[in-house]
Amino acid sequence: MGSDYMFKIILESVDAKQLDKVYEKNNVNYLVRDEENFEILGELSTCGYDVFSSDDMDKLLLELERLKEKVHEVLAVKHIEEIISLAVRCKETKGSRLIFTPF
């Protein structure tokens, strides 16, 4: 991936209203994981939308916490914490979804 590629992570309500969004340049470089214990992050697509429901958040939160332990760059850790915050909000808001998009 080139250095300018990034995912936008969007929190959407059940009626498709955007509630919040976070992104960080180069986040594709550390969010996409090709390792065991990263079932969700291992499936992220750099050429399509990945949509996760509030029911997926427990697993995603575990993966993000694991990822935070592996990443040592301050901005990457901060960004992962922002994504964790969105995932917590998604989990607490039934019917909401978290979208990872490279567009």
Secondary structure, DSSP 8 states (H G I E B T S, - for coil): --TT---EEEEE-TTS-EEEEEE-TTTHHHH---STT-TTGGG--SSS-EEEEGGGHHHHHHHHHHHHHH---HHHHHHHHHHHHHHHHHHHSTT-EEEEE--
